[in-house]
Amino acid sequence: MGLIPDEHKAHIKEELNEKLTGNVKLVMFTQETECPLCKQTRELVEEIGSFSDRIEVEIYDFVKDKDKASIHKVDKVPAIVVLGEKDYGVRFYGLPFGYEFQTFHEDLINISNRNSGFSEEMKSKIKAIDKPVHIQVFVTLTCPYCPIVGGLAHKFAMENDFITADVVESNEFSQLAIKYAVMGVPKTVINDKVEFVGAVPENVFLEHVLSAAR
């Protein structure tokens, strides 16, 4: 049956086959004996992979395949790395379901098409960043504003190899949420020194990224 309701499957499949113009690879890391939601995450990834010939799926065990995890800089599970023509630094930590399925779905389309959707002016400003930037967006599956910020972070990563962006499900990674004092979502933490809560326009998001990169 899968996680995706039957009444939505046909629409999602049709949209992906219509909008995906390039190949996408989903590399998922799991450890199902230790990780409560790893099985569901794997099932979702495999189900999405079955919807289009342009989506390739690779599943690895976080412990047994630690070399692969190291290559992709994955340090916790469940983890999904979304690859296009290259590794854009786009990561999901946790089950991308509920409202976060929107982020996941849009990432597939954007990365397949190699297009963030930003204006040329915005792309130019992002590409000018020349220092490593690590963005973590803490979300929950019931937060309607979280996809706005998670999607923005992933689009920023698409535009600059110095930028990596993680969408982290707070309830699954509660210790990490405690570490970063996540009291509300979406909460964004950039380079462990700039943080803010809530959805913001892309120009404000850029200012926070530039501040963290300085």
N, C-alpha and C positions, 0 to 999 in steps of 0.2 A: 504493500500500500504506500509506504513512504511517508515522510513528514508533510509534504505539500498536499493540501486538500485536493481531491480529485477535480473539484469544480474550477480550480485555478491552473491545473497542470497544462491543459491545452493552450491557454492564453500565454503562459510563460514560455512554453516550448515554441509557439508560433513567433512570439516577439524576439526570442533569442535567435532563431533561425533567420529572421528577417533583418535583424540589426547587427549581428556579428559578421564582420567582414574579414577578420584575421583570426588566427588561431590563439587560443588561450589555454594555459595549463594550470590546473589546480593541484598543488603539492600539499598534501595534508599529512600532519604528524599526529599520531594517536598513541595511547597507552591504555587500552581498554580495561585492564585489570585494576588500574589505579585511578582512572579519570572517569567520573560519573557520566559526563556528557560527550565523551569521545565517540561512543558508538553512534549516538544520534547525529553528531557532526559528520562522521564518515558516511552515514546513510544519506544525509542531505547532499554531500559533495558527489557521491556516486549517482544519486538521482539526477542532479543537475547535469552531470557529465553525460547521462543517457539522452538528454534532450537535444543535443546538437553534435554533429561530427566535428565541429570546430573546437569543442571543449575536450581536452585530454585530462585524465585524472591519474595521479600517482599517490599511493598511500604508503606511508612508512611508519614503522614503530619507532617511537622517540628514543628508546633505549637501545634496541638492537641496531638501529640505523643512525647511530649518533653522529657518524661522519657526515651523513646527508643533512642532519639537523644543524651541524656546525657550519656547513657550506651556506645554508640559508639563514644562519644566525637566529635559529629558533631555539628559545630557551624555556618554553613551557607548552603545555598541551591542554585542550586541543588547539592546533594551529593550522591555519590555511595560508599558504603563499600563493598569490595570484600573479602568474607570469604571462607576459606577452612575447614580443620579439626579444625582450630582455627582462631581467629582474628589476622592476621599478621601485622595489622597497615597500610594496603594499602587503600588509599582513593583517589577518584576523586572528585574534586569540579568543576563543570561545565559539559557541554555536551562533552562526549568523542567521537567526530566525526572528520571528516577531517583526518589529520595526526594522531590525538590522538586516533583514532579508532585502530590503530596499537598497541599502548600501552595497551589499554583495551583488545584487542583480545589476546595478548601475556600473559597478566596477568591471564586471564581465564585459559589458558593452563598451565602456570607455577604453579599456585596455586592449580589447580586440580591435577597436578602430584607431588606436594610438592617438586619441584625442580627448583631452581633458575638458574641452568646451570653454576654456578661458579665452578672453580676448587676447589679441597679439600683444597689447600693452601689458596686460597682467602676466602673460607668459614671459615676457622680457624681464620684468621685475623679479620673477621667481628664479629664472635662469641665472640672474646676476649673483645669487647667493653662492659664495665660494667657501663656506665652512660647513662641517657636518651638523646636520639638524635632525634630531630624533623627536618625532611627535608621537605622543600617546594620547588617545582619546578614550576616556572611560565612559562606557555606555551601559544601558540596560535594555532588555528586549521589549520593554513596555514604554519606552521613552520616545515620543513622536518627534522630538527635536534632535535626537542623537544622529539620525542619518544625515542631517544637514552638515554637521561638523565632521563626522567620520568621513563622509564623502569628500568634503573640502580637503581634509588632511591627505587622503589618498590621491586626489588630483594634484596637490602640491608635490607629492612624491613622484608622480608621473613626469613632472616637468623639470626635475633636477636630480641628478644622481647623488648629490650630497644629502638629499632629504630621504629619510625613511619614515613611514607612518604606520603605527599600530592602532587598530581598533580593539579595545580590550573590554570584555564583558565583566563588569564589576562584581556581580554576584558569583561568578565562577572563579574569579581571582581575588577573593576577599582580602587576602594578606597584602596584595599589591594595592588594593583600594584603601586599606588602612594606612599603608606606608605613605600614600599620596593624599591622605585626608580627604577622600572622596565622600562628600556629604550630599552632593547633588550632581545630577548628570544632565547633559554631557559636561564632563570636566576634561579640559585639555592641559597637558603638561608637556612643555617643550624644553628639551635639554636639561631637565630637572631644575630649571631656574625661573622659567616664565610659566605661569598657570592662570587659567580663568575658567569660569563656569558659564555655561549657556551657549546658545547659538549666536553667532556674529556674522556680519557680512564679510565677503571675501577680502575686501580691502583692510578691514580691521584684523582679520586673521593674519594677513600678510604682515601687518605692523608687529604683531606678537612674534611671528617667526623671525623677522628682521632683528627685533630686540634680542631674541635668544641667540641669534647668530653673531651678534656683535661681540 
